[in-house]
C-alpha cells in the first residue's frame, strides 16, 4: 500500500518534521485534552450516580411494598404479608433479599437541644451491611435477643447536634393523642455523607416501632426488596407488582409496589439530568478536537503543495493523495489519544486514590468527587474520538482535488 508508505515516511522520516509545527502540535493537544476531559466527565458522572444511588438504596432498598393507603409520610398504615406471598416475592427472578421494616417519627431531646428524627426499625434478618460499613464509632445494635433492644444507631450529624457519644442515653418522644417516651442507648454512630438522610434516620429494633404503633408482630410498615442488578430494576419491580397485583392483606389494604426511583423521584430525576451534561461535554470536546485536527491537516496539505503536484503529475489520483494525508493525520490522532488517555486516566486514578477534590456533602450528598472508570467506556470514547476526527478530516482533504499540478510544482 504505497499511500501508507509515503505517509509513514513523511511523518516519521521527513527531515523538516512537520509534526513539530505549532498548528500540528496544537491539533495533538486538542485531541489529548478533549479525550482527557471526556474520560474524566464520564468517570465522574458514573461514579457520582453510583455513589448517591447506592446510598439512597442503603436507606430504602431497591423496591418497597407498602399499603396503598399511605400518604408519603413516615407514619404509615399497617400491612401484613403471608408466608406464601413472601415466598412468591422471594422467588421472583432477580430478587436477592427481602426484609420487613417499620418507621415511627420521634423527637430526640437533651437538656439543651432537640432534633426531629424517624426511628426506622428492622429485625435480625435484615441485610444492614450498608450501615455497618458506614459506622465511624461504636458498634451496630444487636437485634437477635428475644427482648427488644434499646440500642440505636444515630448519625454523626445528630450526635454532633445533640452532643451524643457512644453509650449516651437519650429519651425519644413519640407524639400522638398522648406523648409516649422511650429511653434509648447510643450503641454506634454512622456517617454516609448523605446529609439529608443522615439527619433524619436513627436505626433501632423493629419491635419497638411496632409496639409504639400499637401493632402486633405480624404488622409492618412495609417490605423492602434488594435486587441483583439495578439495571433490571424496572423489570423486577413490574414482576413483583404482578405477584402482588389484586391481592389484599388482612386489613383489606392493597399492596403498593414502588421502585426506589419512585420513592425518591427528586433525587433520581436529578441524577438523570447529569446524563445531559455529559452529552453536552462530549459534543463540545469532539467539535474542539475535530476543528483542531482540520486546521492541522490544512497546514500539512499547504506545506506539501509541491509534493502533491508531483504526485498528480506522475498519475496519482486525488483519492490516493487524500489517503496519504488522512493516514498521516491518523498518526497525529493516535498521538493525541495516547496523551489524552495518559492524562485523563492518570488524573482519575489520583482522585480515586487520594480524594484530592472535596465536595460539600450538604449539597452534593458526597464529601469528595467520586469516579468510576470502566474499560468499556474508555475504549468507546477512544473510538468515538478517532472516528469523529477522521470523518471531519474528509472535508478539508477535498482541497487536494483543487490543486493543479502545473501550478503546484512551482508553488513555494
C-alpha positions, 0 to 999 in steps of 0.5 A: 500500500504505497499511500501508507508508505509515503505517509509513514515516511513523511511523518516519521522520516521527513527531515523538516518534521512537520509534526513539530509545527505549532498548528500540528502540535496544537491539533495533538493537544486538542485531541489529548485534552478533549479525550482527557476531559471526556474520560474524566466527565464520564468517570465522574458522572458514573461514579457520582450516580453510583455513589448517591444511588447506592446510598439512597438504596442503603436507606430504602432498598431497591423496591418497597411494598407498602399499603396503598393507603399511605400518604408519603409520610413516615407514619404509615398504615399497617400491612401484613404479608403471608408466608406464601406471598413472601415466598412468591416475592422471594422467588421472583427472578432477580430478587436477592433479599427481602426484609420487613421494616417499620418507621415511627417519627420521634423527637430526640431531646437533651437538656439543651437541644432537640432534633426531629428524627424517624426511628426506622426499625428492622429485625435480625434478618435484615441485610444492614451491611450498608450501615455497618460499613458506614459506622465511624464509632461504636458498634451496630445494635444487636437485634437477635435477643428475644427482648427488644433492644434499646440500642440505636444507631444515630448519625454523626450529624445528630450526635454532633447536634445533640452532643451524643457519644457512644453509650449516651442515653437519650429519651425519644418522644413519640407524639400522638393523642398522648406523648409516649417516651422511650429511653434509648442507648447510643450503641454506634454512630454512622456517617454516609455523607448523605446529609439529608438522610443522615439527619433524619434516620436513627436505626433501632429494633423493629419491635419497638416501632411496632409496639409504639404503633400499637401493632402486633408482630405480624404488622409492618410498615412495609417490605423492602426488596434488594435486587441483583442488578439495578439495571433490571430494576424496572423489570423486577419491580413490574414482576413483583407488582404482578405477584402482588397485583389484586391481592389484599392483606388482612386489613383489606389494604392493597399492596403498593409496589414502588421502585426506589426511583419512585420513592425518591423521584427528586433525587433520581430525576436529578441524577438523570439530568447529569446524563445531559451534561455529559452529552453536552461535554462530549459534543463540545470536546469532539467539535474542539478536537475535530476543528483542531485536527482540520486546521492541522491537516490544512497546514500539512496539505499547504506545506506539501503543495509541491509534493502533491503536484508531483504526485498528480503529475506522475498519475496519482489520483486525488483519492490516493493523495487524500489517503496519504494525508488522512493516514498521516493525520491518523498518526497525529490522532493516535498521538493525541489519544495516547496523551489524552488517555495518559492524562485523563486516566492518570488524573482519575486514578489520583482522585480515586486514590487520594480524594484530592477534590472535596465536595460539600456533602450538604449539597452534593450528598458526597464529601469528595468527587467520586469516579468510576472508570470502566474499560468499556467506556474508555475504549468507546470514547477512544473510538468515538474520538478517532472516528469523529476526527477522521470523518471531519478530516474528509472535508478539508482533504477535498482541497487536494482535488483543487490543486493543479499540478502545473501550478503546484510544482512551482508553488513555494 
